[in-house]
Every structure is written in C-alpha cells, then in structure tokens.
Amino acid sequence: MTQRYRPRRTMLYVPAHIVKHIDKSRSLQTDSIIFDLQESVPASEKENARQTLIRAFQDENFGNSEKVVRINLLDSQLGFDDLALVAKLPIDAVMFPRIESAEQVLQSIAALDEAGGSDKSIMVNIESPLGVLRAEEIAASSERISAIVLGTTDLANALKINLTKDRIGLVNSLSQVVLAARAYHRCVVDGPHLELKDIHACEFSCRQARDLGFDGKTIIHPIQLAYTNDAFTPSNHDVSRAKKILVALKEAQEHGRSIAIINDQLVEPSLHEWAIRVINIFEQVELLGQDDLLTK
C-alpha cells in the first residue's frame, strides 16, 4: 500500500472549558476530538478555555484519536489569541470556522504560520450558503486542508429551512460540498445530529451521510458514537472483498493485465483505491479496539 487513509468516521466536539468532558474524551472510541474554543464556549469562558487546554495537554494521551482545536473567527482578537495558543499545542490540526472563500483559507493559513503553527494541517467549516457556493475554490485552495467539515445547523438557519428527518432542504448543499471535496481529494465530514434521545433518527442521519458520500460525521455527545462508528465502519463482506481485489489486481498486473476477474465479475484498477481505503479503516478500527464492529 502506498497511501495512508486516516479515518474520520466520528469527530467529537468537546467544549474546551469543561475539564470533565476533556478527561472523558481520552478513553472514547472516536477517530477525532475537536476541542472547541468557539460555539460551545460562552464569551465569559474564552480565556478559561484556553488555560484549561494548556493544562489538559500536559498529558498528551488521548488514545489514538486525532487532536483538533476549533478556534474563534479571525474577525476579532479572540481568534488570534486562540491561534497564539494552539500553534504551540501538540495537536494535529486547527479548524477554522465559517470559511467562505479560497482567500479566507490562505489568510487563515498565513495567520497560523505566523503564530508558529506551520507544522499543523487545517480543517475548514463550511456553514453558510456562500461557503457552499464556493466549495470548489475552497477545496482547491491548499494542500494543507485535511478535512472539510459541514456546519449543518448554521447552514439550515441561513437557508431558512426546517431540519426535517430526511434533511431534504439540505441534500443539494451537502452533495455539492461532497462533490467539491472529492474533486480535490479532500476528506469531508457531515454536521452533527442534534437529537440525543431519538436513536432511530440518529442512526438514519448517520447512514444518510454515509450514502451521500461523507467520510464521517461530527457528534456532540458520546452517546452517538456507537451509531456513527457503526455506520462508517466497513462490513466483513466489504473487507473480504477489498483484500481479494488487491490480490487479484496484483496477480493480473504480474501477468500483464490491468483488469482482474473475481467470481465472474470484472475488477477495474479504479477499485484499488477503494480497497485500500476499506482495509485502512479496518486496521484503524482494530487499533482502537473496536473489534465488535468488525464482526457484523
């Protein structure tokens, strides 16, 4: 395998000012933890949230989870104060909210680099109609973008639609962002499901996101982890097929052919990437100790 796919089936938002939530996240089976300095932190708690993160990262052990910090908007000093902190933290990525243009992406990267965070990738929130309309230029703007993350609640509010179970009013926007992300080989993650007690609605939302082409989904409470992980974890059938595809394509290449045959079905070279992705997710699930998900 020549590439490494990093699963982001689940990305858990954790308010950065609440110590018990941060501590709890260390033991959760989430692919990514987003320590949030923005929406979930009241204005009166912003500085406390920064200091809480500094203390929290004195212990860098968050299991195998990717570590991300979402900062405040860079239209005020709050965002730049956040950058001064996160640039020095041992994290994997910085998330910038409400991105609406390629120029904004490049300005955000420049600000991060100036603060000393040139070693970190970035993630961008698309959460407005303008952001959706410019999704292609955003996705194309920089190789530093490791993920595009939807903010579906803000987007729905801006579109002046009600969030129904089938999210019919959002489907066009969701698909447009997925298309842009895939055109430039970006990971793309759906926004959170807000109803914590409606298990069936949560499961439906996860599987809808998967079927629309998302890599995963952000979540706002650990109770949602089981449904999201399950929806975006390859089945045993998919893993078995992926392994057979890699073997068959290798054998075909060794015999001077580009196309293989498995169980009377043609296997084209384009399926090589799909197979690698499935197996990498499988390996990551094993690494997280979620073996129960691999037996379904």
PAVO-665076 format. One record per residue (C-alpha): residue in three letters; chain; x, y, z. Coordinates in pm, 1 decimal. Layout:
BEGIN
+--------+--------+----------+----------+----------+
! residu ! chaine !       c1 !       c2 !       c3 !
+--------+--------+----------+----------+----------+
!    ALA !      A !        X !        Y !        Z !
...
+--------+--------+----------+----------+----------+
***
This chain:
BEGIN
+--------+--------+----------+----------+----------+
! residu ! chaine !       c1 !       c2 !       c3 !
+--------+--------+----------+----------+----------+
!    MET !      A !      0.0 !      0.0 !      0.0 !
!    THR !      A !    141.0 !    338.4 !    -97.7 !
!    GLN !      A !   -101.1 !    568.1 !     80.1 !
!    ARG !      A !   -247.4 !    601.7 !    426.9 !
!    TYR !      A !   -611.1 !    682.6 !    475.0 !
!    ARG !      A !   -692.0 !    838.3 !    812.0 !
!    PRO !      A !  -1047.4 !    750.2 !    915.4 !
!    ARG !      A !  -1266.0 !   1028.9 !   1044.1 !
!    ARG !      A !  -1582.2 !    827.3 !   1096.0 !
!    THR !      A !  -1650.7 !   1017.3 !   1414.3 !
!    MET !      A !  -1533.7 !   1364.5 !   1514.3 !
!    LEU !      A !  -1642.4 !   1452.8 !   1866.9 !
!    TYR !      A !  -1686.8 !   1817.7 !   1965.3 !
!    VAL !      A !  -1564.3 !   1876.3 !   2322.6 !
!    PRO !      A !  -1614.6 !   2216.6 !   2493.2 !
!    ALA !      A !  -1264.2 !   2333.2 !   2580.0 !
!    HIS !      A !  -1362.5 !   2489.1 !   2913.1 !
!    ILE !      A !  -1513.9 !   2176.4 !   3071.3 !
!    VAL !      A !  -1241.9 !   1962.7 !   3229.5 !
!    LYS !      A !  -1454.5 !   1652.6 !   3287.8 !
!    HIS !      A !  -1554.1 !   1637.5 !   2921.4 !
!    ILE !      A !  -1192.0 !   1665.9 !   2811.7 !
!    ASP !      A !  -1086.6 !   1393.9 !   3053.0 !
!    LYS !      A !  -1372.4 !   1170.0 !   2936.7 !
!    SER !      A !  -1265.6 !   1208.3 !   2572.9 !
!    ARG !      A !   -932.0 !   1039.4 !   2645.6 !
!    SER !      A !  -1099.2 !    698.7 !   2670.3 !
!    LEU !      A !  -1363.2 !    731.6 !   2397.3 !
!    GLN !      A !  -1353.5 !    543.1 !   2068.2 !
!    THR !      A !  -1365.3 !    848.5 !   1847.0 !
!    ASP !      A !  -1140.8 !    895.7 !   1545.3 !
!    SER !      A !  -1101.2 !   1269.2 !   1611.4 !
!    ILE !      A !  -1154.4 !   1500.5 !   1907.7 !
!    ILE !      A !  -1238.0 !   1862.7 !   1826.6 !
!    PHE !      A !  -1157.5 !   2076.3 !   2130.1 !
!    ASP !      A !  -1395.0 !   2364.3 !   2071.7 !
!    LEU !      A !  -1299.9 !   2719.6 !   2166.0 !
!    GLN !      A !  -1581.1 !   2866.0 !   1959.0 !
!    GLU !      A !  -1954.1 !   2792.6 !   1964.9 !
!    SER !      A !  -1975.5 !   2579.0 !   2278.4 !
!    VAL !      A !  -1773.7 !   2821.4 !   2493.7 !
!    PRO !      A !  -1953.2 !   3128.8 !   2636.4 !
!    ALA !      A !  -1780.5 !   3464.6 !   2588.8 !
!    SER !      A !  -1709.5 !   3484.8 !   2961.1 !
!    GLU !      A !  -1522.5 !   3149.8 !   2948.4 !
!    LYS !      A !  -1292.5 !   3206.6 !   2650.0 !
!    GLU !      A !   -973.6 !   3270.6 !   2846.2 !
!    ASN !      A !  -1056.4 !   2995.6 !   3092.6 !
!    ALA !      A !  -1099.5 !   2756.9 !   2797.0 !
!    ARG !      A !   -751.4 !   2839.9 !   2668.6 !
!    GLN !      A !   -593.2 !   2784.8 !   3007.8 !
!    THR !      A !   -789.2 !   2461.3 !   3050.0 !
!    LEU !      A !   -648.8 !   2331.8 !   2720.7 !
!    ILE !      A !   -294.3 !   2419.3 !   2825.2 !
!    ARG !      A !   -335.9 !   2215.5 !   3142.5 !
!    ALA !      A !   -512.2 !   1931.6 !   2959.1 !
!    PHE !      A !   -225.9 !   1889.4 !   2711.6 !
!    GLN !      A !     28.0 !   1847.6 !   2988.7 !
!    ASP !      A !    -90.6 !   1491.1 !   2942.5 !
!    GLU !      A !    -85.8 !   1432.5 !   2566.0 !
!    ASN !      A !   -250.6 !   1092.0 !   2588.0 !
!    PHE !      A !   -581.3 !   1097.0 !   2401.9 !
!    GLY !      A !   -554.4 !    739.4 !   2282.2 !
!    ASN !      A !   -543.8 !    701.5 !   1906.7 !
!    SER !      A !   -772.9 !    997.0 !   1843.9 !
!    GLU !      A !   -669.1 !   1279.6 !   1614.7 !
!    LYS !      A !   -643.9 !   1605.9 !   1809.9 !
!    VAL !      A !   -805.4 !   1916.4 !   1658.4 !
!    VAL !      A !   -882.2 !   2259.6 !   1803.8 !
!    ARG !      A !  -1155.6 !   2479.4 !   1658.7 !
!    ILE !      A !  -1075.0 !   2845.9 !   1714.6 !
!    ASN !      A !  -1291.7 !   3155.0 !   1709.4 !
!    LEU !      A !  -1337.1 !   3362.1 !   1395.9 !
!    LEU !      A !  -1037.3 !   3564.7 !   1286.6 !
!    ASP !      A !  -1255.1 !   3874.4 !   1252.7 !
!    SER !      A !  -1173.5 !   3964.2 !   1614.9 !
!    GLN !      A !   -884.7 !   3939.8 !   1859.6 !
!    LEU !      A !  -1042.8 !   3624.2 !   2003.9 !
!    GLY !      A !   -937.8 !   3419.4 !   1703.0 !
!    PHE !      A !   -579.5 !   3549.2 !   1703.2 !
!    ASP !      A !   -548.9 !   3486.8 !   2078.0 !
!    ASP !      A !   -663.3 !   3129.7 !   2010.4 !
!    LEU !      A !   -402.2 !   3089.1 !   1736.4 !
!    ALA !      A !   -124.1 !   3204.9 !   1966.6 !
!    LEU !      A !   -216.9 !   2918.2 !   2196.3 !
!    VAL !      A !   -296.9 !   2633.6 !   1956.7 !
!    ALA !      A !     12.7 !   2691.5 !   1743.8 !
!    LYS !      A !    215.8 !   2569.2 !   2041.2 !
!    LEU !      A !     -6.5 !   2277.1 !   2143.2 !
!    PRO !      A !     78.5 !   1917.0 !   2039.7 !
!    ILE !      A !   -225.7 !   1885.0 !   1812.2 !
!    ASP !      A !   -275.6 !   1755.9 !   1459.4 !
!    ALA !      A !   -491.4 !   2027.9 !   1307.9 !
!    VAL !      A !   -657.6 !   2365.8 !   1357.7 !
!    MET !      A !  -1019.3 !   2410.1 !   1249.5 !
!    PHE !      A !  -1126.4 !   2747.7 !   1111.0 !
!    PRO !      A !  -1499.6 !   2828.3 !   1132.6 !
!    ARG !      A !  -1723.0 !   2985.9 !    868.5 !
!    ILE !      A !  -1487.5 !   2967.7 !    572.2 !
!    GLU !      A !  -1639.7 !   3124.0 !    261.1 !
!    SER !      A !  -1356.9 !   3166.4 !      7.4 !
!    ALA !      A !  -1015.3 !   3047.8 !   -102.2 !
!    GLU !      A !   -872.4 !   3384.2 !      1.0 !
!    GLN !      A !  -1000.4 !   3328.4 !    354.3 !
!    VAL !      A !   -833.3 !   2986.1 !    363.9 !
!    LEU !      A !   -498.1 !   3131.8 !    260.6 !
!    GLN !      A !   -528.8 !   3417.1 !    509.8 !
!    SER !      A !   -606.0 !   3167.1 !    785.9 !
!    ILE !      A !   -301.5 !   2956.1 !    697.3 !
!    ALA !      A !    -80.3 !   3264.4 !    690.6 !
!    ALA !      A !   -204.6 !   3366.6 !   1036.2 !
!    LEU !      A !   -143.9 !   3015.3 !   1171.6 !
!    ASP !      A !    206.9 !   3005.1 !   1028.0 !
!    GLU !      A !    288.5 !   3348.5 !   1167.0 !
!    ALA !      A !    179.2 !   3225.5 !   1510.8 !
!    GLY !      A !    422.4 !   2933.2 !   1480.2 !
!    GLY !      A !    188.4 !   2657.4 !   1363.6 !
!    SER !      A !    333.4 !   2579.8 !   1021.4 !
!    ASP !      A !    363.0 !   2212.2 !   1119.1 !
!    LYS !      A !    -14.4 !   2171.4 !   1152.3 !
!    SER !      A !   -276.5 !   2089.2 !    893.0 !
!    ILE !      A !   -602.2 !   2280.0 !    883.4 !
!    MET !      A !   -969.7 !   2192.9 !    868.2 !
!    VAL !      A !  -1240.1 !   2427.6 !    744.8 !
!    ASN !      A !  -1602.4 !   2465.2 !    846.3 !
!    ILE !      A !  -1843.9 !   2529.4 !    561.0 !
!    GLU !      A !  -2161.1 !   2652.1 !    725.3 !
!    SER !      A !  -2311.5 !   2923.5 !    506.4 !
!    PRO !      A !  -2472.3 !   2949.8 !    160.3 !
!    LEU !      A !  -2171.4 !   3143.3 !     32.8 !
!    GLY !      A !  -1940.6 !   2873.0 !    162.7 !
!    VAL !      A !  -2139.5 !   2605.7 !    -22.1 !
!    LEU !      A !  -2140.0 !   2806.9 !   -345.0 !
!    ARG !      A !  -1761.9 !   2847.7 !   -319.9 !
!    ALA !      A !  -1692.0 !   2492.3 !   -200.2 !
!    GLU !      A !  -1488.3 !   2411.7 !   -510.7 !
!    GLU !      A !  -1248.4 !   2703.8 !   -473.6 !
!    ILE !      A !  -1218.8 !   2632.6 !   -100.2 !
!    ALA !      A !  -1135.8 !   2265.6 !   -160.2 !
!    ALA !      A !   -879.9 !   2359.5 !   -426.4 !
!    SER !      A !   -712.5 !   2636.7 !   -228.1 !
!    SER !      A !   -446.1 !   2446.4 !    -30.3 !
!    GLU !      A !   -295.0 !   2102.9 !     28.2 !
!    ARG !      A !   -286.8 !   2190.4 !    399.2 !
!    ILE !      A !   -661.5 !   2117.7 !    416.9 !
!    SER !      A !   -700.1 !   1777.4 !    580.4 !
!    ALA !      A !  -1079.7 !   1791.2 !    611.6 !
!    ILE !      A !  -1384.8 !   1994.0 !    517.8 !
!    VAL !      A !  -1643.4 !   1983.9 !    795.0 !
!    LEU !      A !  -2004.9 !   2088.2 !    746.5 !
!    GLY !      A !  -2188.2 !   2309.8 !    993.4 !
!    THR !      A !  -2537.7 !   2197.9 !    903.9 !
!    THR !      A !  -2731.1 !   2378.2 !   1177.5 !
!    ASP !      A !  -2597.1 !   2720.8 !   1082.4 !
!    LEU !      A !  -2640.6 !   2635.4 !    715.2 !
!    ALA !      A !  -3004.5 !   2535.9 !    764.4 !
!    ASN !      A !  -3071.1 !   2856.5 !    957.5 !
!    ALA !      A !  -2911.8 !   3065.8 !    684.1 !
!    LEU !      A !  -3118.6 !   2885.4 !    419.7 !
!    LYS !      A !  -3430.1 !   2948.0 !    632.5 !
!    ILE !      A !  -3537.1 !   2584.1 !    623.2 !
!    ASN !      A !  -3661.5 !   2342.6 !    886.4 !
!    LEU !      A !  -3433.4 !   2047.3 !    957.4 !
!    THR !      A !  -3656.2 !   1750.5 !    881.0 !
!    LYS !      A !  -3552.9 !   1389.7 !    945.0 !
!    ASP !      A !  -3468.7 !   1335.1 !    577.5 !
!    ARG !      A !  -3293.1 !   1676.2 !    558.7 !
!    ILE !      A !  -3448.2 !   1727.7 !    217.2 !
!    GLY !      A !  -3375.0 !   2100.3 !    226.5 !
!    LEU !      A !  -3003.0 !   2036.5 !    277.7 !
!    VAL !      A !  -2939.2 !   1745.9 !     40.8 !
!    ASN !      A !  -2842.0 !   1962.4 !   -256.0 !
!    SER !      A !  -2595.4 !   2165.2 !    -48.2 !
!    LEU !      A !  -2448.6 !   1853.1 !    113.4 !
!    SER !      A !  -2396.4 !   1686.6 !   -223.2 !
!    GLN !      A !  -2237.5 !   1998.8 !   -368.3 !
!    VAL !      A !  -1976.4 !   2010.1 !    -90.4 !
!    VAL !      A !  -1907.5 !   1635.8 !   -120.4 !
!    LEU !      A !  -1856.7 !   1676.9 !   -496.7 !
!    ALA !      A !  -1610.4 !   1962.2 !   -444.9 !
!    ALA !      A !  -1422.6 !   1771.5 !   -175.3 !
!    ARG !      A !  -1388.5 !   1459.5 !   -389.2 !
!    ALA !      A !  -1274.4 !   1659.9 !   -691.2 !
!    TYR !      A !   -971.0 !   1770.7 !   -490.0 !
!    HIS !      A !   -924.2 !   1454.3 !   -280.6 !
!    ARG !      A !  -1032.3 !   1609.6 !     48.7 !
!    CYS !      A !  -1186.0 !   1431.0 !    344.3 !
!    VAL !      A !  -1540.2 !   1561.2 !    401.2 !
!    VAL !      A !  -1741.7 !   1522.5 !    722.1 !
!    ASP !      A !  -2111.0 !   1583.0 !    783.5 !
!    GLY !      A !  -2250.0 !   1807.7 !   1057.7 !
!    PRO !      A !  -2393.3 !   1680.6 !   1387.5 !
!    HIS !      A !  -2729.5 !   1527.5 !   1463.1 !
!    LEU !      A !  -2883.2 !   1730.4 !   1745.1 !
!    GLU !      A !  -3148.2 !   1494.8 !   1885.9 !
!    LEU !      A !  -2972.1 !   1294.2 !   2154.8 !
!    LYS !      A !  -3257.4 !   1068.7 !   2265.7 !
!    ASP !      A !  -3401.5 !    969.9 !   1927.2 !
!    ILE !      A !  -3189.2 !    665.8 !   1848.2 !
!    HIS !      A !  -3359.1 !    582.8 !   1517.3 !
!    ALA !      A !  -3325.5 !    939.1 !   1386.6 !
!    CYS !      A !  -2956.9 !    944.6 !   1480.2 !
!    GLU !      A !  -2890.7 !    615.5 !   1303.7 !
!    PHE !      A !  -3082.5 !    733.6 !    995.6 !
!    SER !      A !  -2880.2 !   1055.5 !    985.3 !
!    CYS !      A !  -2551.2 !    863.4 !   1003.8 !
!    ARG !      A !  -2643.3 !    624.3 !    724.9 !
!    GLN !      A !  -2778.1 !    904.8 !    509.1 !
!    ALA !      A !  -2445.0 !   1087.7 !    545.8 !
!    ARG !      A !  -2256.8 !    770.2 !    450.5 !
!    ASP !      A !  -2475.5 !    716.4 !    145.1 !
!    LEU !      A !  -2429.7 !   1078.3 !     36.0 !
!    GLY !      A !  -2054.9 !   1014.9 !     27.9 !
!    PHE !      A !  -1928.0 !   1160.6 !    354.9 !
!    ASP !      A !  -1628.2 !   1007.9 !    530.3 !
!    GLY !      A !  -1789.4 !   1052.2 !    869.7 !
!    LYS !      A !  -1993.0 !   1274.5 !   1093.6 !
!    THR !      A !  -1931.4 !   1519.1 !   1374.9 !
!    ILE !      A !  -2106.3 !   1436.3 !   1700.2 !
!    ILE !      A !  -2191.2 !   1639.5 !   2008.5 !
!    HIS !      A !  -2233.1 !   1365.4 !   2268.8 !
!    PRO !      A !  -2057.4 !   1030.5 !   2330.8 !
!    ILE !      A !  -2393.1 !    850.3 !   2321.5 !
!    GLN !      A !  -2386.8 !    897.8 !   1942.9 !
!    LEU !      A !  -2050.4 !    727.3 !   1897.0 !
!    ALA !      A !  -2188.3 !    376.0 !   1859.1 !
!    TYR !      A !  -2423.6 !    466.8 !   1575.3 !
!    THR !      A !  -2173.5 !    680.3 !   1386.5 !
!    ASN !      A !  -1886.0 !    435.6 !   1417.9 !
!    ASP !      A !  -2110.8 !    152.8 !   1304.4 !
!    ALA !      A !  -2245.0 !    340.3 !   1001.4 !
!    PHE !      A !  -1898.8 !    429.0 !    870.6 !
!    THR !      A !  -1718.2 !    104.7 !    957.1 !
!    PRO !      A !  -1674.2 !   -139.7 !    665.6 !
!    SER !      A !  -1866.3 !   -465.4 !    692.1 !
!    ASN !      A !  -1688.2 !   -800.2 !    698.3 !
!    HIS !      A !  -1810.6 !   -853.4 !    343.0 !
!    ASP !      A !  -1650.2 !   -528.5 !    225.3 !
!    VAL !      A !  -1319.1 !   -605.6 !    398.0 !
!    SER !      A !  -1305.5 !   -955.9 !    249.9 !
!    ARG !      A !  -1385.3 !   -820.3 !    -97.4 !
!    ALA !      A !  -1122.0 !   -546.2 !    -63.6 !
!    LYS !      A !   -849.9 !   -798.3 !     19.0 !
!    LYS !      A !   -948.5 !  -1017.9 !   -274.7 !
!    ILE !      A !   -942.2 !   -716.6 !   -506.1 !
!    LEU !      A !   -587.2 !   -621.7 !   -405.1 !
!    VAL !      A !   -464.4 !   -977.8 !   -456.7 !
!    ALA !      A !   -645.1 !  -1016.6 !   -789.4 !
!    LEU !      A !   -521.3 !   -685.0 !   -929.5 !
!    LYS !      A !   -163.4 !   -764.0 !   -825.5 !
!    GLU !      A !   -179.7 !  -1103.5 !   -993.6 !
!    ALA !      A !   -331.4 !   -950.8 !  -1305.5 !
!    GLN !      A !    -53.9 !   -691.9 !  -1323.1 !
!    GLU !      A !    209.2 !   -962.1 !  -1284.5 !
!    HIS !      A !     58.8 !  -1135.1 !  -1589.4 !
!    GLY !      A !     48.9 !   -816.2 !  -1796.5 !
!    ARG !      A !   -320.0 !   -741.4 !  -1746.7 !
!    SER !      A !   -486.9 !   -436.4 !  -1592.0 !
!    ILE !      A !   -826.1 !   -595.7 !  -1523.4 !
!    ALA !      A !   -893.6 !   -890.9 !  -1294.0 !
!    ILE !      A !  -1191.3 !  -1123.3 !  -1252.2 !
!    ILE !      A !  -1340.0 !  -1227.3 !   -915.8 !
!    ASN !      A !  -1640.4 !  -1459.5 !   -908.0 !
!    ASP !      A !  -1717.6 !  -1385.2 !  -1272.6 !
!    GLN !      A !  -1712.4 !  -1009.3 !  -1211.0 !
!    LEU !      A !  -1468.4 !   -769.1 !  -1375.4 !
!    VAL !      A !  -1248.8 !   -573.4 !  -1133.2 !
!    GLU !      A !  -1110.1 !   -249.0 !  -1275.9 !
!    PRO !      A !   -793.5 !    -74.6 !  -1149.4 !
!    SER !      A !  -1002.6 !    212.2 !  -1009.5 !
!    LEU !      A !  -1119.5 !    -22.5 !   -733.0 !
!    HIS !      A !   -765.4 !    -39.0 !   -595.6 !
!    GLU !      A !   -811.7 !    292.4 !   -412.8 !
!    TRP !      A !  -1147.5 !    180.9 !   -269.0 !
!    ALA !      A !   -991.3 !   -142.2 !   -142.9 !
!    ILE !      A !   -702.8 !     37.7 !     26.6 !
!    ARG !      A !   -943.7 !    277.2 !    194.7 !
!    VAL !      A !  -1161.5 !     -5.8 !    328.8 !
!    ILE !      A !   -863.9 !   -200.1 !    463.8 !
!    ASN !      A !   -712.3 !    109.3 !    624.7 !
!    ILE !      A !  -1038.1 !    182.1 !    806.1 !
!    PHE !      A !  -1047.2 !   -182.0 !    914.7 !
!    GLU !      A !   -693.3 !   -157.0 !   1053.9 !
!    GLN !      A !   -775.2 !    166.9 !   1235.7 !
!    VAL !      A !  -1083.4 !      8.5 !   1393.6 !
!    GLU !      A !   -866.6 !   -278.6 !   1516.6 !
!    LEU !      A !   -617.2 !    -29.3 !   1655.6 !
!    LEU !      A !   -893.9 !    143.1 !   1851.8 !
!    GLY !      A !  -1002.5 !   -190.5 !   1994.1 !
!    GLN !      A !  -1345.4 !   -176.0 !   1829.2 !
!    ASP !      A !  -1332.2 !   -540.1 !   1719.2 !
!    ASP !      A !  -1704.1 !   -582.9 !   1788.4 !
!    LEU !      A !  -1778.8 !   -356.4 !   1492.1 !
!    LEU !      A !  -1582.4 !   -588.6 !   1263.7 !
!    THR !      A !  -1798.3 !   -892.0 !   1334.8 !
!    LYS !      A !  -2119.8 !   -757.0 !   1185.8 !
+--------+--------+----------+----------+----------+
***
